[in-house]
Amino acid sequence: MSGAWAGPLAGLKVLDLTRVLAGPYATQSLGDLGAEIWKVEPPGGDETRAFPPFLGGESHYFLALNRSKKSLVIDLKQEEGKDLLRRLVAKADILVENYRPGVMDRLGLGYEALSALNPGLIQCSISGFGQTGPLKDKPAFDIVTQAMSGALSVNGEKGRPPVKLGLPLGDMVGGVYGPIAILAALHERHATGRGRQIDISLHDGLMGMLGYLAQLGFITGEDPEPVGSMHPTVVPYGSYPASDGHVIVAVLAENFWARFCAALDRPELADDPRFATLPDRKANREVLEAMIAEVMRTRTVAEWEQRLEAHDVPHAPILGVRAALEHPHSSAREMVVTADHPSAGEIRMTGRPMKFPGASQPPLSAPPLLGQHTAEVLSDELGCSADEIAGLSDRGVILDGHPG
């Protein structure tokens, strides 16, 4: 899109030493905002490049988390590779890594060493349990973090074993808090001229997201229990049976209660002293939920959508992933976009979740092939000649994977 606004982070250069999910999701968000992302991969590539199923030889997993990035393959186990990274650090604004704590230091690429080369460098380290604490060396993936944070214990239905969240929030939380901290450090750098090291723990992130559930534990002295799709304190709130499926209804604020009763054709419930206030409805949850379910079963999901919409009651059908992607609102919000990929052809991707009214950013680019931009970045940023690049490739320090 000629003349499009590149985005609020245009001009910033990010060294992306991340793999799998938490780190790539963080750097993808920075790329969505206009930063240039140099994804430095080992000779074998990001592990997720091998996760099936594949499209045109490319993993669905890698495609989901690495759009709008440039891939460089540099072997950081070789001294020449480390030297290349140090030279790139001198050109970068931000470095994001999600190795286990201590790995970067053992490579001679820790924050102190790199900030000596570039005092303005902002280095964000994302790990399961953080750079300090008794669990800092514990390996962690999404489900481990969910279990240790208490999040898994409140997911599922009462009386049944807890189940993990369907979304890998235990990992993705690093992609949420990482960019927030990076942007804060960038703001500080405008005043001080110096960068900063950032320590993002996935465990910390999910603990922070416990929100009112943590407060319930503090106040009651008891563990909140799983309540399925319902709410631990708000009634009615959750999934209700229609004649051909289920409908989500969320009467979170008191003003929606009378509207919901009207939608049910049971206006008298709004005046019933058993259900007059939120504490009353919570105390009589079982009776009320049974009454609501009995009425809800009399109409289809589509009929309830129409009635609840007419009465301005918060509600939703339960859509599958494909139906959500194909919904007209998703299209209107440009949450499904296309891009041309060198081997997979035209692919569909989720769009930018952050919007800036009045400004249009260029289309998102497809995730890169392994090493697709190695030669380009080394030439443009470090001034490496074709002969130098060929020599580095021959010695296995880099991989030039540009198609053709």
Secondary structure as UniProt FT lines:
FT   TURN            2..3
FT   TURN            8..11
FT   STRAND          13..17
FT   TURN            20..21
FT   HELIX           22..32
FT   TURN            33..34
FT   STRAND          36..41
FT   TURN            43..44
FT   HELIX           47..50
FT   STRAND          54..55
FT   TURN            56..57
FT   STRAND          58..59
FT   HELIX           60..65
FT   TURN            67..68
FT   STRAND          70..74
FT   TURN            76..77
FT   HELIX           79..89
FT   TURN            90..91
FT   STRAND          94..97
FT   TURN            101..102
FT   HELIX           103..106
FT   TURN            107..108
FT   HELIX           111..117
FT   TURN            119..120
FT   STRAND          122..127
FT   TURN            134..137
FT   HELIX           142..149
FT   TURN            150..151
FT   HELIX           152..154
FT   TURN            158..159
FT   HELIX           169..192
FT   STRAND          197..201
FT   HELIX           202..208
FT   TURN            209..211
FT   HELIX           212..220
FT   TURN            228..229
FT   STRAND          237..242
FT   TURN            243..244
FT   STRAND          245..250
FT   HELIX           255..263
FT   TURN            264..265
FT   HELIX           267..271
FT   HELIX           273..275
FT   HELIX           278..283
FT   HELIX           285..296
FT   TURN            297..298
FT   HELIX           301..310
FT   TURN            311..312
FT   STRAND          315..317
FT   HELIX           321..326
FT   HELIX           328..332
FT   TURN            333..334
FT   STRAND          336..341
FT   TURN            342..344
FT   STRAND          345..350
FT   TURN            357..358
FT   TURN            370..373
FT   HELIX           374..382
FT   HELIX           386..394
FT   TURN            395..396
FT   STRAND          398..399
//
